[in-house]
Amino acid sequence: MKKSILLFLIPFCISCSEKKNAKQELYYFSLKNFFQDEVKRLNSQKPLVNKSVIHNGKLEEKKIQLSDWSTELSLFRESDINKNSWKNSFRKDSSDKKIVYTSLDDDIRTKKIEIIFGDHQQVEALKVLNSTRNFLYQSSEELTYFPDSLYQIHKKQQVFILGENDYLITSLF
């Protein structure tokens, strides 16, 4: 179990070590800014959360009050695509109520972001697809977020020699 948790965290530690640009231009909708605002809002509201975690078919459920929304929503924030080197790396399809960014580069981890807007351009739903693949490791993530009601993280990993892990984290608040 400890090995599978460590393997789950490895890609996030690697992504945290990337250099941050001093001046960041916004080419696309900023997941980083959106989730920083959500973290502030949720930390101040302190909603009660019904959280379930399914790891390889084994279910664990808890009703908790989260104290660190920054950690809880970090995968969403880390999927931000506003990097100077990625300026022309995504195709944007949009309408009045929806924006979809699709990666044009197979080497970029974030493959697709879909944002659905309601009245007054408020985000109603957000979905992110991430994928990483190399000769030792394969990982896919489907991240879903509905402000004021739910977030879900579905992550599948396959590591050469160690096997496969499947995580489904659902939090209702």
C-alpha positions as CSV (number, residue, x, y, z in Angstrom):
1,M,0.0,0.0,0.0
2,K,2.8,2.4,0.9
3,K,4.5,1.7,-2.5
4,S,1.3,2.5,-4.4
5,I,0.9,5.8,-2.5
6,L,4.5,6.8,-3.2
7,L,4.0,5.9,-6.9
8,F,0.9,8.0,-6.9
9,L,2.8,11.0,-5.6
10,I,6.0,10.8,-7.8
11,P,4.6,12.7,-10.8
12,F,3.4,15.5,-8.6
13,C,6.7,15.9,-6.9
14,I,8.4,16.1,-10.3
15,S,5.9,18.7,-11.6
16,C,6.5,20.8,-8.4
17,S,10.2,21.1,-9.2
18,E,9.7,22.9,-12.5
19,K,11.0,26.4,-12.7
20,K,8.4,29.1,-12.3
21,N,8.5,32.1,-14.7
22,A,8.8,35.4,-13.0
23,K,6.2,37.0,-15.3
24,Q,3.4,34.7,-16.5
25,E,1.3,35.7,-19.4
26,L,-2.2,34.2,-19.7
27,Y,-2.8,32.6,-23.1
28,Y,-5.6,30.4,-21.9
29,F,-8.2,30.2,-19.1
30,S,-6.0,30.1,-15.9
31,L,-6.7,27.0,-13.8
32,K,-4.1,28.1,-11.4
33,N,-5.8,31.4,-10.7
34,F,-9.3,29.9,-10.6
35,F,-8.3,27.2,-8.1
36,Q,-6.3,29.7,-6.0
37,D,-9.5,31.6,-5.6
38,E,-11.5,28.4,-4.9
39,V,-9.0,27.4,-2.2
40,K,-9.4,30.8,-0.5
41,R,-13.2,30.6,-0.7
42,L,-13.4,27.0,0.5
43,N,-10.9,27.5,3.3
44,S,-13.0,30.4,4.7
45,Q,-16.3,28.5,4.2
46,K,-15.1,25.3,5.7
47,P,-17.8,23.1,4.1
48,L,-18.4,19.6,5.5
49,V,-17.3,17.0,2.9
50,N,-18.5,13.5,2.2
51,K,-15.3,11.9,0.7
52,S,-15.0,8.5,-0.7
53,V,-11.8,6.9,-2.0
54,I,-11.8,3.7,-4.0
55,H,-8.4,2.2,-4.5
56,N,-8.3,-0.9,-6.7
57,G,-11.9,-1.7,-5.8
58,K,-11.6,-1.1,-2.0
59,L,-13.9,1.6,-0.7
60,E,-13.3,4.0,2.2
61,E,-15.8,6.7,3.1
62,K,-15.5,9.6,5.5
63,K,-17.4,12.8,6.4
64,I,-14.8,15.4,7.2
65,Q,-14.1,19.1,7.3
66,L,-11.0,19.7,5.2
67,S,-8.4,22.0,6.6
68,D,-6.2,22.3,3.5
69,W,-8.1,22.8,0.2
70,S,-4.8,23.8,-1.5
71,T,-3.5,20.2,-1.2
72,E,-6.9,18.8,-2.0
73,L,-7.2,20.7,-5.3
74,S,-3.6,20.7,-6.3
75,L,-4.0,18.3,-9.2
76,F,-6.4,20.8,-10.8
77,R,-4.1,23.8,-10.3
78,E,-1.1,21.9,-11.6
79,S,-3.0,21.2,-14.8
80,D,-2.8,24.8,-15.8
81,I,-1.6,25.3,-19.4
82,N,-0.4,28.9,-19.2
83,K,3.3,28.3,-19.8
84,N,5.3,30.6,-22.1
85,S,6.6,27.6,-24.1
86,W,3.1,26.3,-24.6
87,K,1.7,29.5,-26.1
88,N,0.6,27.8,-29.4
89,S,0.3,24.3,-28.1
90,F,-3.5,24.1,-27.7
91,R,-6.4,24.4,-30.0
92,K,-9.3,26.5,-28.5
93,D,-12.9,25.7,-29.4
94,S,-15.4,28.0,-27.8
95,S,-19.0,29.2,-27.6
96,D,-20.9,31.5,-25.2
97,K,-21.1,28.8,-22.6
98,K,-18.1,26.5,-23.2
99,I,-14.4,26.6,-23.9
100,V,-12.4,23.5,-24.8
101,Y,-8.6,23.4,-25.0
102,T,-7.1,20.4,-26.7
103,S,-3.3,19.8,-26.8
104,L,-1.6,19.8,-30.1
105,D,1.6,18.3,-28.6
106,D,1.7,14.7,-27.4
107,D,4.5,15.5,-24.9
108,I,2.3,17.8,-22.9
109,R,0.7,16.1,-19.9
110,T,-2.6,18.0,-20.0
111,K,-4.5,16.7,-23.0
112,K,-7.8,18.5,-22.7
113,I,-9.6,21.1,-20.6
114,E,-13.3,21.7,-20.8
115,I,-14.9,24.7,-19.0
116,I,-18.7,25.2,-18.9
117,F,-20.0,28.7,-18.0
118,G,-23.3,29.7,-16.5
119,D,-24.8,33.1,-16.1
120,H,-22.4,36.1,-15.8
121,Q,-19.6,33.8,-17.1
122,Q,-19.4,31.9,-13.8
123,V,-17.7,28.5,-14.0
124,E,-20.4,25.8,-13.6
125,A,-18.2,22.8,-14.4
126,L,-14.6,22.0,-15.3
127,K,-13.1,18.8,-16.6
128,V,-9.4,18.1,-17.2
129,L,-7.8,15.1,-18.9
130,N,-4.1,14.4,-18.2
131,S,-1.9,11.6,-19.5
132,T,1.7,10.6,-19.1
133,R,3.4,7.7,-20.8
134,N,7.0,6.4,-21.0
135,F,8.6,3.0,-21.1
136,L,8.3,2.4,-17.3
137,Y,5.2,4.3,-16.4
138,Q,1.7,5.1,-17.7
139,S,-0.8,7.4,-16.0
140,S,-4.1,8.9,-16.9
141,E,-6.2,11.3,-14.8
142,E,-9.7,12.6,-15.3
143,L,-10.4,15.5,-13.0
144,T,-14.0,16.9,-12.7
145,Y,-15.0,20.0,-10.6
146,F,-18.4,21.5,-9.9
147,P,-18.1,24.6,-7.7
148,D,-20.0,24.3,-4.4
149,S,-20.9,20.7,-4.9
150,L,-18.4,18.1,-6.1
151,Y,-14.9,17.3,-7.3
152,Q,-13.7,13.9,-8.6
153,I,-10.3,12.5,-9.4
154,H,-10.0,9.3,-11.3
155,K,-6.4,8.2,-11.8
156,K,-5.1,5.0,-13.4
157,Q,-1.5,4.1,-13.2
158,Q,0.5,1.3,-14.6
159,V,4.1,0.9,-13.5
160,F,6.4,-1.6,-15.1
161,I,7.0,-4.5,-12.7
162,L,4.8,-3.1,-9.9
163,G,1.5,-3.4,-11.8
164,E,-1.7,-1.3,-12.0
165,N,-3.4,1.0,-9.6
166,D,-6.8,2.6,-10.0
167,Y,-8.0,5.5,-7.7
168,L,-11.4,7.2,-7.7
169,I,-11.7,10.0,-5.2
170,T,-15.1,11.7,-5.0
171,S,-15.9,14.6,-2.6
172,L,-19.4,16.0,-2.2
173,F,-19.6,19.3,-0.3
